[in-house]
Amino acid sequence: MDPLLRGALAVTLVGLLTRAADLRARPAAGHFGRSSPNHQRSPEAYQTPNRAPESTEKDAPCPRGTLPDGNVCVPVPDPDAGRQALAEAQNEHHDRNGRLRVYDQIPRSPERPKDFRQYRLPIPAPGKQGFVGSGYDLDRPDAEQRRGTELSAVGHGGVDLAQARGTPVRLVNLEHQVGDAVVLGAGHLFGNSVVTLHSLREAGSLREYLVIYGHLDSIAPGIGQGQALKADSLLGYVGDSDSPGVVHLHLEVRRAREGVDAAQLALGQITQNAKTVACDPRNVLELLP
């Protein structure tokens, strides 16, 4: 063969082989991100522009239940968890006979308002200064707790709300309450009294709280143990039973201790420190809008 013709054929053959190799290295037209069967690509080649790879919980900058805030992870409140657990504190006082009494109690959380008029109450709140006759003081030092010759006990685990005799007393729901309140008992405790049982969602679980409505002039007809009640249900009327001449409503809140079935408590056991813990009512009463 002529040497010039042989050289031209060689150049043409080299060009064809180079073009074929180039075509094999490209993805097929119309198939973005796919390679030919004989060519494997790295995972990064399949990502679309401006799209970050999907992250897993392991790769997340903060654990579940938190969000990043600068260089720290801040917990995010879970609406289904209810309130944070109310912390108990221990205190003590000397009783009327001089004996030292040690007890547990749940003081008012600092973020809760002091003024009872900011809460939903079982009786109308009058506008006069003497509305609260005696407040919760089990969190105070021994010398600052209430005492007097007419008092049969030292310290006060509830609040005395002044109102006219015969004023209707109505049930109040508590914050983070689940379901209806149930009448635990109606009878003699602080004079004529009604005690209701409430389940509250606290730190992701349910805790039982008891509300005592005491010194009633009379208990409303039909109120009995085990009865489920809605908010504003009539419980009785303001009076002075077992508190002659001092007409007021005694309102007290207590939390059942872990392992105690509050529904099985008799009226006489409700205020026992071994069964329940006194709680400042402002921790759980609903705030007015």
C-alpha positions as CSV (number, residue, x, y, z in Angstrom):
1,M,0.0,0.0,0.0
2,D,1.1,3.5,-0.7
3,P,2.8,4.9,2.4
4,L,0.8,8.2,2.2
5,L,-2.5,6.3,2.2
6,R,-1.4,4.0,5.0
7,G,-0.5,7.1,7.2
8,A,-3.9,8.7,6.5
9,L,-5.8,5.6,7.5
10,A,-3.8,5.4,10.8
11,V,-4.7,8.9,11.7
12,T,-8.4,8.4,11.0
13,L,-8.4,5.1,13.1
14,V,-6.8,6.9,16.1
15,G,-9.4,9.7,15.9
16,L,-12.3,7.2,15.9
17,L,-10.9,5.3,18.9
18,T,-10.5,8.5,20.9
19,R,-14.1,9.6,20.1
20,A,-15.5,6.3,21.2
21,A,-13.6,6.4,24.5
22,D,-15.0,9.9,25.1
23,L,-18.6,8.8,24.5
24,R,-18.3,5.9,26.9
25,A,-17.2,8.3,29.7
26,R,-20.3,10.5,29.4
27,P,-23.8,9.7,30.8
28,A,-26.4,8.9,28.2
29,A,-28.4,11.9,27.0
30,G,-31.7,12.6,28.9
31,H,-30.5,10.5,31.9
32,F,-29.1,13.1,34.4
33,G,-27.2,11.5,37.2
34,R,-27.2,8.0,35.6
35,S,-24.0,6.3,34.3
36,S,-23.7,3.6,31.7
37,P,-23.7,0.0,32.9
38,N,-20.0,-0.3,32.5
39,H,-19.1,2.9,34.5
40,Q,-19.5,3.3,38.2
41,R,-19.7,6.9,39.6
42,S,-19.1,8.2,43.2
43,P,-22.2,9.1,45.4
44,E,-21.3,12.8,45.2
45,A,-21.9,12.7,41.4
46,Y,-25.6,11.9,41.9
47,Q,-26.4,15.0,44.1
48,T,-28.3,17.8,42.4
49,P,-26.8,21.3,42.6
50,N,-27.6,23.4,45.8
51,R,-29.0,20.3,47.6
52,A,-27.5,19.2,50.9
53,P,-27.2,15.5,51.6
54,E,-29.9,14.1,53.8
55,S,-28.8,14.2,57.4
56,T,-29.5,11.5,60.0
57,E,-30.2,12.0,63.7
58,K,-26.6,10.8,64.3
59,D,-25.2,13.6,62.2
60,A,-27.6,16.3,63.7
61,P,-25.8,19.1,65.5
62,C,-28.2,18.8,68.5
63,P,-30.0,15.8,70.0
64,R,-33.7,15.2,69.7
65,G,-35.8,17.7,71.7
66,T,-33.3,20.5,71.4
67,L,-32.4,23.2,68.9
68,P,-29.0,24.9,68.2
69,D,-28.6,28.4,69.6
70,G,-25.1,29.6,68.8
71,N,-22.8,27.0,70.1
72,V,-25.2,25.4,72.6
73,C,-28.2,23.1,72.3
74,V,-31.3,24.6,73.9
75,P,-34.2,22.3,75.1
76,V,-37.5,22.8,73.3
77,P,-40.6,22.4,75.4
78,D,-42.7,19.4,74.6
79,P,-46.4,20.5,74.7
80,D,-47.4,17.0,75.6
81,A,-45.2,16.9,78.6
82,G,-47.2,19.4,80.6
83,R,-45.5,21.4,83.3
84,Q,-42.1,20.7,84.7
85,A,-42.1,18.7,87.9
86,L,-42.8,20.8,90.9
87,A,-39.9,20.4,93.4
88,E,-40.6,19.6,97.0
89,A,-38.7,21.3,99.8
90,Q,-38.4,20.4,103.5
91,N,-39.2,22.8,106.3
92,E,-40.0,22.7,110.0
93,H,-41.8,24.5,112.8
94,H,-42.5,24.1,116.4
95,D,-46.1,23.0,117.3
96,R,-48.2,24.5,120.1
97,N,-46.6,22.1,122.5
98,G,-43.1,23.1,121.5
99,R,-42.3,20.0,119.6
100,L,-40.3,20.3,116.3
101,R,-42.3,19.2,113.3
102,V,-40.5,18.4,110.0
103,Y,-42.5,18.2,106.9
104,D,-42.4,18.5,103.1
105,Q,-44.0,21.2,101.0
106,I,-44.0,22.7,97.5
107,P,-43.4,26.5,97.6
108,R,-44.6,28.9,95.0
109,S,-42.5,28.9,91.9
110,P,-40.8,32.3,91.4
111,E,-42.4,32.8,88.0
112,R,-46.0,32.4,89.3
113,P,-47.8,35.7,90.3
114,K,-48.1,36.5,94.0
115,D,-51.6,38.2,93.7
116,F,-54.4,35.6,94.0
117,R,-56.6,38.0,91.9
118,Q,-54.6,36.9,88.8
119,Y,-55.9,33.3,89.2
120,R,-59.2,31.6,88.5
121,L,-60.8,31.1,91.9
122,P,-63.8,29.1,93.2
123,I,-65.4,32.3,94.5
124,P,-65.6,35.8,93.1
125,A,-62.6,37.9,94.1
126,P,-63.8,41.1,96.0
127,G,-62.0,44.3,95.5
128,K,-61.2,45.0,99.1
129,Q,-57.8,44.7,100.7
130,G,-58.6,41.9,103.2
131,F,-59.4,39.4,100.5
132,V,-56.8,36.9,101.7
133,G,-57.3,36.3,105.4
134,S,-54.4,33.9,105.8
135,G,-52.1,32.7,103.1
136,Y,-49.8,29.7,102.4
137,D,-46.9,30.0,104.9
138,L,-45.4,26.5,105.1
139,D,-42.4,27.8,103.1
140,R,-41.6,30.5,105.7
141,P,-39.3,30.3,108.7
142,D,-40.8,28.9,111.9
143,A,-41.2,32.3,113.6
144,E,-43.2,33.7,110.5
145,Q,-45.8,31.0,110.4
146,R,-49.2,31.8,111.8
147,R,-49.9,31.3,115.5
148,G,-52.5,32.4,118.0
149,T,-54.4,31.3,121.0
150,E,-57.5,30.5,118.9
151,L,-55.5,28.4,116.4
152,S,-55.5,24.6,116.8
153,A,-52.5,24.2,114.5
154,V,-49.3,26.0,113.5
155,G,-48.7,26.9,109.9
156,H,-51.1,27.1,107.0
157,G,-51.0,24.8,103.9
158,G,-53.8,26.7,102.0
159,V,-55.3,30.1,101.7
160,D,-58.3,31.6,103.4
161,L,-60.4,33.6,100.9
162,A,-62.9,36.1,102.5
163,Q,-66.4,36.3,101.0
164,A,-70.0,36.7,102.2
165,R,-71.8,33.8,103.8
166,G,-73.7,31.8,101.3
167,T,-71.6,32.8,98.3
168,P,-71.5,29.8,95.9
169,V,-68.3,27.8,95.8
170,R,-67.6,26.4,92.3
171,L,-65.0,23.8,91.2
172,V,-61.9,25.1,89.5
173,N,-59.8,23.0,87.0
174,L,-56.1,23.1,87.4
175,E,-53.4,23.9,84.8
176,H,-52.4,20.9,82.6
177,Q,-55.4,18.9,83.9
178,V,-56.3,15.8,82.0
179,G,-60.0,14.8,82.1
180,D,-62.6,15.9,84.6
181,A,-62.1,16.3,88.4
182,V,-63.6,13.6,90.6
183,V,-65.1,14.1,94.1
184,L,-62.8,12.2,96.5
185,G,-64.9,12.9,99.5
186,A,-67.6,15.2,101.0
187,G,-67.9,15.5,104.7
188,H,-66.1,16.8,107.8
189,L,-62.4,17.8,107.4
190,F,-62.0,21.6,107.8
191,G,-65.6,21.9,108.9
192,N,-67.9,21.0,106.0
193,S,-65.5,20.2,103.2
194,V,-65.4,18.9,99.6
195,V,-62.2,17.3,98.3
196,T,-61.7,16.9,94.5
197,L,-59.1,14.8,92.8
198,H,-57.3,16.0,89.6
199,S,-54.8,14.4,87.3
200,L,-52.2,16.8,86.0
201,R,-49.7,16.2,83.2
202,E,-46.3,16.9,84.9
203,A,-42.9,16.2,83.3
204,G,-44.4,13.8,80.8
205,S,-46.4,11.7,83.3
206,L,-49.6,12.1,85.3
207,R,-49.6,13.2,88.9
208,E,-52.6,13.3,91.2
209,Y,-53.5,16.6,93.0
210,L,-56.2,17.1,95.6
211,V,-58.1,20.3,96.2
212,I,-59.8,21.0,99.5
213,Y,-62.7,23.4,99.8
214,G,-63.3,23.9,103.5
215,H,-65.4,25.7,106.2
216,L,-68.5,25.5,103.9
217,D,-71.8,26.7,105.3
218,S,-73.2,23.6,103.6
219,I,-72.4,21.2,100.8
220,A,-74.4,21.4,97.6
221,P,-77.0,18.6,97.2
222,G,-76.0,15.6,95.1
223,I,-72.2,16.0,95.7
224,G,-70.8,12.6,96.5
225,Q,-67.7,10.4,96.3
226,G,-66.7,9.3,92.8
227,Q,-68.8,11.9,91.0
228,A,-67.0,13.4,87.9
229,L,-67.4,17.2,87.7
230,K,-66.8,19.9,85.1
231,A,-65.3,23.3,85.9
232,D,-67.8,25.7,87.6
233,S,-69.8,22.8,89.1
234,L,-71.5,24.0,92.4
235,L,-69.8,22.4,95.4
236,G,-71.3,24.3,98.3
237,Y,-71.6,27.7,100.0
238,V,-69.1,29.9,101.9
239,G,-69.6,29.7,105.7
240,D,-67.8,29.3,109.0
241,S,-68.3,25.6,110.0
242,D,-65.6,24.7,112.6
243,S,-64.5,28.4,112.3
244,P,-67.2,30.2,114.2
245,G,-67.5,33.9,113.3
246,V,-64.7,33.8,110.7
247,V,-66.7,33.4,107.4
248,H,-64.3,32.4,104.6
249,L,-63.3,29.7,102.2
250,H,-60.3,27.5,103.0
251,L,-58.7,26.5,99.7
252,E,-55.9,24.0,99.9
253,V,-54.0,22.0,97.3
254,R,-51.9,18.8,98.0
255,R,-50.0,16.4,95.7
256,A,-50.3,12.7,96.3
257,R,-46.9,11.1,97.0
258,E,-45.4,8.6,94.5
259,G,-47.0,5.2,95.0
260,V,-50.0,6.5,96.9
261,D,-53.4,5.8,95.3
262,A,-55.2,9.1,96.1
263,A,-58.6,7.7,95.2
264,Q,-58.3,5.3,98.1
265,L,-57.6,7.9,100.8
266,A,-60.1,8.6,103.5
267,L,-60.8,12.2,104.4
268,G,-58.8,11.8,107.6
269,Q,-55.7,10.8,105.6
270,I,-55.7,13.5,103.0
271,T,-53.6,16.0,105.0
272,Q,-51.1,13.5,106.3
273,N,-47.5,14.3,105.3
274,A,-46.8,10.6,104.6
275,K,-49.7,10.5,102.1
276,T,-49.7,13.9,100.4
277,V,-47.5,17.0,100.2
278,A,-48.9,20.6,100.7
279,C,-48.5,22.7,97.6
280,D,-48.9,26.5,97.3
281,P,-52.2,26.8,95.3
282,R,-50.7,29.4,92.9
283,N,-48.5,26.7,91.4
284,V,-51.5,24.9,89.8
285,L,-54.4,27.3,89.7
286,E,-55.3,28.5,86.2
287,L,-54.3,32.1,85.3
288,L,-57.0,34.5,84.2
289,P,-56.7,35.6,80.6
